[in-house]
Amino acid sequence: MTIRTRFAPSPTGFLHIGSLRTALYAYVLAKHSGGDFILRIEDTDQKREVEGALQSLQDVLHKFGLQWDEFYIQSARHQTGIYQQAAEKLVKDGHAFYCQCPARNAQSDGYSTLMRDPCRDLGLTKGAIKLRVPDNETISYHDFAHRKEISWSSNQVYDATLLKSDTFPTYALAAMVDDLDMKVTHILRGHDWLPSTPIHLLVLRYLGGEQPQIGHLTDILSSTTGKKLSKRRDSVFCEQYLEQGYLPEAILNFVALLGWAPKDNRELYTLPELVEHFDAQGFQDANPRFFLDKLNWFNGQYLRRKSDAELLPLVRPLVPNSVNDELLLQIIPLVKTRITLLSEFKNLAEFFFTEPKPSSFTPEDLAYLKMAYEILTTCDWTKEGIESNLVSQVKDHGWKNTPFFAALRLAVTGKPVSPPLTESMLILGRDLILERLQKVL
């Protein structure tokens, strides 16, 4: 059997970190066995669509390397009549009925507790189409992510709307029609879809065809509140993290382990390695927590795994256009071991490109710098030449290394913390170092 999975977002804004996890799991599940990964845009609720979100979704998935094999847009499929035909077939087969009840506003009216719609036995021939839920049945399925049987009494399942009076389908119809039509074999989705599952199971059964396996993923919890990640309280959008300087491969590796664990407790996985080692038996039941410190650790690991040449185009937008690639390639190895985020590169390395802002120095600091100026004017301009002469003179003066080099670092870089001082001075050059010291003195 060829495994076929789908990621089916709605174009309502930025990509949620939980949605990225769903897309990743669907992708690696399919690719592990050489199967197909489908991107399906579910945009039949066009009132919620955000302009530009469709392109943004595709762009960000590309950044994470999640390339789809097939692409569909539900609004385009709606125009073919596929959903209306399916709904009318369900009516014809006695599994659905027309309803002319006014639409309820869930926010103002509250959610109805009425399980059976009053129109179901009126024999209407037009209006919205609703599912005719059978009474006194057990509806069940085996959840392949939780590895257990889950069931409901049909008496607790309401007659859900399948096709609205404007002929646009609801999720309960459109997604199930598409899953069958596209021969999806495995559905992975968030835990919040679990209450709707009995409705979807009935629609799948009544439409006929081979029912996909369904798996529900855990909720990702905030590390601060312990509650499910919230757009109001937490940073949840992938685009935010990319803008802050997180690498796509680090984010992807991090979310892969939020709800899935390999057999050997390994942590670092590239996308091809995830595809190779993925096992659906590794899905976890416990809700994972989103620890930013752990994401930072992953990002630092991936930054240091990159070669200087690979980092060059990533840091290029962070420095002035006048800075040439040769200079950047000298600076990158000094900085990459000291940053967690790409965005930190600019602050840590800016003294290479701009004159440091004036700092306050004590009379003792100025004595240090005067001696440093004299030594640096004549010493060999090598790492050994600079360090040996400075350390020797510090010792001869009875000074301590720490305050001396702290003053020199501040004068040269304008910062109390910087990349290795001697290596930075070698890059800046003797003339510029002496010029900066002279301005302080």
C-alpha positions as CSV (number, residue, x, y, z in Angstrom):
1,M,0.0,0.0,0.0
2,T,1.3,3.5,-0.9
3,I,0.9,5.8,2.1
4,R,-0.7,9.1,1.2
5,T,-1.0,11.8,3.7
6,R,-2.2,15.4,3.6
7,F,-1.6,18.7,5.3
8,A,-4.8,20.7,5.0
9,P,-4.5,24.3,6.4
10,S,-6.9,27.1,6.0
11,P,-5.4,30.4,4.7
12,T,-6.4,32.4,7.7
13,G,-3.0,33.8,8.7
14,F,0.5,32.8,9.6
15,L,1.5,29.1,10.1
16,H,1.1,28.0,13.7
17,I,3.9,26.0,15.3
18,G,1.4,23.2,15.9
19,S,0.4,23.2,12.3
20,L,4.0,22.9,11.3
21,R,4.3,19.9,13.5
22,T,1.3,18.3,11.9
23,A,2.7,19.0,8.4
24,L,6.1,17.6,9.4
25,Y,4.6,14.3,10.8
26,A,2.4,13.9,7.7
27,Y,5.4,14.5,5.5
28,V,7.8,12.1,7.2
29,L,5.1,9.4,7.6
30,A,4.5,9.4,3.9
31,K,8.2,9.8,2.8
32,H,9.4,7.1,5.1
33,S,7.8,4.5,2.9
34,G,8.2,6.3,-0.4
35,G,4.6,7.6,-0.3
36,D,2.9,10.9,-1.3
37,F,2.5,14.1,0.7
38,I,-0.5,16.3,-0.4
39,L,-1.0,20.0,0.4
40,R,-4.7,20.9,0.4
41,I,-5.8,24.4,1.0
42,E,-9.2,24.3,2.8
43,D,-10.7,27.7,2.0
44,T,-14.4,27.0,1.6
45,D,-15.0,29.3,4.6
46,Q,-14.0,32.4,2.6
47,K,-15.1,34.9,5.2
48,R,-12.1,33.8,7.3
49,E,-9.5,33.9,4.5
50,V,-6.7,36.5,5.0
51,E,-5.2,38.1,1.9
52,G,-1.8,36.8,1.1
53,A,-2.0,33.9,3.5
54,L,-2.2,31.3,0.7
55,Q,1.1,32.3,-0.8
56,S,2.6,32.8,2.7
57,L,1.7,29.2,3.7
58,Q,3.4,27.8,0.6
59,D,6.5,30.0,1.0
60,V,7.0,29.0,4.7
61,L,6.6,25.3,3.9
62,H,9.3,25.6,1.2
63,K,11.6,27.2,3.8
64,F,11.2,24.2,6.0
65,G,11.8,21.8,3.0
66,L,8.3,20.3,3.2
67,Q,7.7,19.9,-0.6
68,W,4.4,18.5,-1.6
69,D,3.7,16.0,-4.3
70,E,0.2,17.2,-5.1
71,F,-1.6,20.5,-4.5
72,Y,-5.3,21.3,-4.3
73,I,-7.5,24.3,-3.4
74,Q,-10.9,23.4,-2.1
75,S,-12.6,26.5,-3.5
76,A,-11.5,25.5,-7.0
77,R,-12.8,22.0,-6.4
78,H,-16.1,23.4,-5.1
79,Q,-16.6,24.9,-8.6
80,T,-16.6,21.4,-10.1
81,G,-19.7,20.5,-8.0
82,I,-17.9,17.6,-6.3
83,Y,-19.1,18.5,-2.8
84,Q,-22.7,19.2,-3.8
85,Q,-22.9,16.0,-5.7
86,A,-21.7,14.1,-2.6
87,A,-24.2,15.8,-0.4
88,E,-27.1,15.1,-2.7
89,K,-26.0,11.5,-2.9
90,L,-26.2,11.2,0.9
91,V,-29.7,12.7,0.8
92,K,-30.7,10.2,-1.9
93,D,-29.3,7.3,0.1
94,G,-31.2,8.4,3.2
95,H,-28.0,9.5,5.1
96,A,-28.7,13.2,5.0
97,F,-31.6,15.6,4.7
98,Y,-32.5,19.2,3.8
99,C,-32.9,21.7,6.5
100,Q,-34.3,25.2,6.5
101,C,-33.7,26.2,10.1
102,P,-32.1,29.6,10.5
103,A,-28.3,29.4,11.1
104,R,-27.3,29.8,14.8
105,N,-24.7,32.2,16.0
106,A,-22.5,30.2,18.3
107,Q,-21.1,33.3,20.0
108,S,-24.5,34.9,20.8
109,D,-26.8,31.9,21.0
110,G,-24.4,29.4,22.5
111,Y,-23.9,25.9,21.1
112,S,-27.1,24.0,20.7
113,T,-27.5,20.9,22.8
114,L,-30.2,19.6,20.4
115,M,-28.9,16.3,18.9
116,R,-31.7,15.7,16.3
117,D,-32.6,18.5,13.9
118,P,-36.4,19.2,13.7
119,C,-36.2,19.2,9.8
120,R,-34.8,15.6,9.5
121,D,-38.2,14.0,9.0
122,L,-40.1,16.8,7.1
123,G,-39.1,15.6,3.7
124,L,-37.9,19.0,2.5
125,T,-36.4,19.3,-1.0
126,K,-34.2,22.3,-0.6
127,G,-32.1,24.2,1.9
128,A,-28.9,23.3,3.7
129,I,-28.0,19.6,3.9
130,K,-27.4,17.9,7.2
131,L,-26.1,14.5,8.3
132,R,-28.8,12.1,9.5
133,V,-27.1,10.5,12.5
134,P,-28.4,7.1,13.4
135,D,-29.7,6.4,16.9
136,N,-28.4,3.8,19.3
137,E,-25.2,3.0,17.6
138,T,-21.6,2.8,18.7
139,I,-19.2,4.8,16.4
140,S,-15.6,3.8,16.9
141,Y,-12.2,3.8,15.2
142,H,-8.6,2.8,16.1
143,D,-6.4,5.9,16.6
144,F,-3.0,5.0,15.2
145,A,-1.2,7.9,17.0
146,H,-2.7,7.0,20.4
147,R,-2.7,3.3,19.6
148,K,-6.1,2.6,21.1
149,E,-9.8,2.2,20.2
150,I,-11.9,5.3,20.7
151,S,-15.7,5.2,20.6
152,W,-18.9,7.3,21.0
153,S,-22.6,6.7,21.4
154,S,-24.4,8.0,18.3
155,N,-27.0,9.4,20.6
156,Q,-24.4,12.0,21.7
157,V,-23.6,13.0,18.1
158,Y,-25.6,15.9,16.5
159,D,-27.0,16.2,13.0
160,A,-24.1,18.3,11.6
161,T,-24.4,20.6,8.6
162,L,-22.6,19.2,5.5
163,L,-23.6,21.7,2.8
164,K,-24.7,25.2,3.5
165,S,-27.6,26.8,1.7
166,D,-25.1,28.8,-0.4
167,T,-23.8,25.4,-1.7
168,F,-20.4,25.8,0.1
169,P,-19.5,22.6,2.0
170,T,-18.5,22.5,5.7
171,Y,-15.3,20.9,6.8
172,A,-17.2,17.7,7.8
173,L,-18.2,17.1,4.1
174,A,-15.4,18.7,2.1
175,A,-12.5,17.2,4.0
176,M,-14.0,13.7,3.9
177,V,-14.9,13.9,0.2
178,D,-11.4,15.0,-0.6
179,D,-9.7,12.4,1.6
180,L,-11.6,9.7,-0.2
181,D,-11.2,11.2,-3.7
182,M,-7.5,11.8,-3.1
183,K,-7.0,8.2,-1.7
184,V,-5.5,9.6,1.6
185,T,-4.5,6.6,3.7
186,H,-3.5,8.3,6.9
187,I,-5.0,11.5,8.5
188,L,-2.9,13.2,11.2
189,R,-4.5,16.2,12.9
190,G,-4.7,18.1,16.1
191,H,-6.4,16.8,19.3
192,D,-9.1,19.5,19.0
193,W,-10.6,17.6,16.1
194,L,-11.3,14.6,18.2
195,P,-14.9,15.6,19.2
196,S,-15.8,15.9,15.6
197,T,-14.4,12.6,14.6
198,P,-17.7,10.5,14.9
199,I,-19.3,12.9,12.4
200,H,-16.4,12.4,10.0
201,L,-16.5,8.6,10.5
202,L,-20.2,8.5,9.5
203,V,-19.6,10.7,6.5
204,L,-16.7,8.5,5.4
205,R,-18.8,5.3,5.9
206,Y,-21.8,6.7,4.0
207,L,-19.8,8.0,1.1
208,G,-18.1,4.6,0.7
209,G,-14.6,3.8,-0.3
210,E,-11.6,2.8,1.9
211,Q,-11.6,4.7,5.1
212,P,-8.3,6.4,6.0
213,Q,-6.5,5.6,9.3
214,I,-6.8,8.6,11.7
215,G,-4.4,9.8,14.3
216,H,-4.8,12.7,16.7
217,L,-1.7,14.5,18.0
218,T,-1.1,15.8,21.5
219,D,-1.6,19.4,22.5
220,I,1.6,21.6,22.8
221,L,1.6,23.3,26.1
222,S,3.1,26.6,27.1
223,S,6.1,26.2,29.5
224,T,4.9,29.2,31.5
225,T,1.2,28.6,31.9
226,G,1.0,24.9,31.4
227,K,-2.0,25.5,29.1
228,K,-2.3,24.8,25.4
229,L,-0.3,27.3,23.3
230,S,-2.4,30.4,22.7
231,K,-2.2,33.1,20.1
232,R,-3.1,35.6,22.8
233,R,-0.5,34.5,25.4
234,D,2.4,32.9,23.5
235,S,4.6,33.3,20.4
236,V,3.1,30.6,18.2
237,F,3.8,31.5,14.6
238,C,6.6,30.1,12.6
239,E,7.2,33.3,10.7
240,Q,7.9,35.1,14.1
241,Y,10.7,32.6,14.9
242,L,12.2,32.8,11.5
243,E,12.3,36.6,11.8
244,Q,14.0,36.4,15.2
245,G,16.9,34.4,13.7
246,Y,15.9,30.8,14.2
247,L,17.0,28.4,11.5
248,P,14.3,26.4,9.7
249,E,16.1,23.1,10.4
250,A,16.4,23.9,14.1
251,I,12.7,24.7,14.4
252,L,11.8,21.6,12.5
253,N,14.0,19.4,14.7
254,F,12.6,21.0,17.8
255,V,8.9,20.5,16.8
256,A,9.6,16.9,15.7
257,L,10.3,16.0,19.3
258,L,7.2,17.7,20.7
259,G,5.0,14.6,20.8
260,W,7.2,12.0,19.1
261,A,10.2,10.2,20.5
262,P,12.7,7.9,18.7
263,K,13.6,4.6,20.2
264,D,17.2,5.6,21.1
265,N,16.4,9.1,22.6
266,R,18.5,10.8,19.9
267,E,17.9,14.5,19.6
268,L,19.5,15.9,16.4
269,Y,17.8,15.0,13.2
270,T,17.9,16.6,9.8
271,L,14.8,16.3,7.7
272,P,16.2,13.4,5.6
273,E,17.2,11.7,8.9
274,L,13.7,12.1,10.3
275,V,12.3,10.6,7.1
276,E,14.7,7.6,7.4
277,H,14.1,6.9,11.1
278,F,10.4,7.9,11.5
279,D,8.2,5.4,13.3
280,A,4.5,6.0,14.0
281,Q,5.0,3.9,17.2
282,G,6.9,6.8,18.6
283,F,4.0,9.1,19.0
284,Q,3.6,10.1,22.7
285,D,0.4,10.3,24.8
286,A,1.6,13.0,27.2
287,N,1.2,16.6,26.1
288,P,4.7,18.2,25.5
289,R,5.8,21.6,26.7
290,F,7.3,24.3,24.5
291,F,10.5,25.2,26.2
292,L,12.2,28.1,24.5
293,D,15.5,27.3,26.1
294,K,15.4,23.9,24.3
295,L,14.7,25.6,20.9
296,N,17.6,27.9,21.6
297,W,19.8,24.9,22.2
298,F,18.8,23.3,18.9
299,N,19.4,26.6,17.0
300,G,22.8,26.9,18.5
301,Q,23.6,23.4,17.5
302,Y,22.6,24.0,13.9
303,L,24.4,27.3,13.6
304,R,27.6,25.6,14.7
305,R,27.1,22.7,12.3
306,K,26.9,25.1,9.3
307,S,30.1,26.0,7.4
308,D,31.3,29.6,7.2
309,A,30.3,29.6,3.5
310,E,26.7,28.4,4.4
311,L,26.3,31.1,7.0
312,L,27.6,33.8,4.7
313,P,24.3,34.4,2.8
314,L,22.3,34.2,6.1
315,V,24.3,37.0,7.9
316,R,24.8,39.1,4.8
317,P,21.4,41.0,5.3
318,L,22.5,41.8,8.8
319,V,25.6,43.9,7.9
320,P,26.1,47.0,5.8
321,N,26.3,46.5,2.0
322,S,29.8,47.9,2.0
323,V,31.1,44.9,3.9
324,N,32.7,42.5,1.5
325,D,32.4,38.7,1.6
326,E,36.1,38.2,2.4
327,L,35.8,40.2,5.6
328,L,32.6,38.5,6.6
329,L,34.2,35.1,6.1
330,Q,37.0,36.1,8.6
331,I,34.4,37.3,11.1
332,I,31.9,34.4,11.0
333,P,34.1,31.7,12.7
334,L,34.7,34.1,15.6
335,V,31.0,34.9,16.1
336,K,29.1,31.7,15.3
337,T,30.2,29.8,18.4
338,R,28.9,32.7,20.6
339,I,25.4,33.2,19.2
340,T,22.2,31.4,19.6
341,L,20.2,33.3,17.1
342,L,21.2,34.7,13.7
343,S,19.9,38.1,14.8
344,E,22.5,38.2,17.5
345,F,25.3,38.4,14.8
346,K,24.7,42.1,14.1
347,N,25.1,43.2,17.7
348,L,28.1,41.0,18.4
349,A,29.9,41.9,15.2
350,E,29.0,45.5,14.6
351,F,32.3,46.9,15.9
352,F,34.0,45.4,12.8
353,F,31.9,47.7,10.6
354,T,31.2,50.8,12.7
355,E,33.2,52.9,15.2
356,P,32.3,51.9,18.8
357,K,30.3,54.4,20.8
358,P,32.3,56.3,23.5
359,S,32.6,54.6,26.8
360,S,33.6,55.7,30.3
361,F,37.2,54.8,31.4
362,T,38.8,55.2,34.8
363,P,42.3,56.7,35.2
364,E,43.5,53.1,35.8
365,D,41.9,52.0,32.5
366,L,43.6,54.9,30.6
367,A,47.0,53.8,32.0
368,Y,46.3,50.3,30.7
369,L,45.4,51.7,27.3
370,K,48.4,54.0,27.1
371,M,50.7,51.0,27.6
372,A,48.7,48.9,25.1
373,Y,49.0,51.7,22.5
374,E,52.8,51.7,22.9
375,I,53.1,47.9,22.6
376,L,50.7,47.6,19.7
377,T,52.6,50.3,17.8
378,T,55.7,48.2,17.5
379,C,55.0,44.5,18.2
380,D,54.7,41.8,15.6
381,W,51.2,41.9,14.3
382,T,50.5,38.2,14.9
383,K,48.4,36.5,17.6
384,E,51.5,35.3,19.4
385,G,53.3,38.7,19.0
386,I,50.3,40.7,20.4
387,E,49.5,38.4,23.3
388,S,53.0,37.7,24.5
389,N,54.0,41.3,24.5
390,L,50.9,42.5,26.3
391,V,50.9,39.8,28.9
392,S,54.6,40.4,29.6
393,Q,54.1,44.1,30.1
394,V,51.0,43.6,32.3
395,K,53.1,41.3,34.5
396,D,56.0,43.7,34.6
397,H,53.7,46.5,35.8
398,G,52.2,44.3,38.5
399,W,48.8,44.5,37.0
400,K,46.1,41.8,36.6
401,N,45.2,40.4,33.2
402,T,41.4,40.6,33.7
403,P,40.9,44.4,34.2
404,F,43.6,45.2,31.7
405,F,42.1,43.2,28.8
406,A,38.6,44.3,29.8
407,A,39.6,47.9,29.3
408,L,41.3,47.1,26.0
409,R,38.3,45.1,24.8
410,L,36.0,48.0,25.6
411,A,38.2,50.5,23.8
412,V,38.5,48.3,20.7
413,T,35.0,46.9,20.5
414,G,32.8,49.2,22.6
415,K,31.5,46.1,24.3
416,P,32.3,44.3,27.6
417,V,31.7,41.0,25.7
418,S,33.0,40.3,22.2
419,P,34.5,37.6,20.0
420,P,38.1,36.7,20.8
421,L,39.9,39.9,21.2
422,T,43.2,39.2,19.6
423,E,41.7,37.6,16.6
424,S,39.3,40.5,16.2
425,M,42.2,43.0,16.4
426,L,44.1,41.1,13.7
427,I,41.0,41.4,11.4
428,L,40.6,45.1,12.2
429,G,44.3,45.8,11.5
430,R,46.9,47.7,13.4
431,D,46.1,51.2,12.0
432,L,42.4,51.0,13.0
433,I,43.2,49.6,16.5
434,L,45.7,52.4,17.2
435,E,43.2,55.0,15.9
436,R,40.5,53.7,18.3
437,L,43.0,53.7,21.2
438,Q,44.2,57.2,20.4
439,K,40.6,58.6,20.4
440,V,40.0,57.1,23.8
441,L,43.3,58.5,25.1
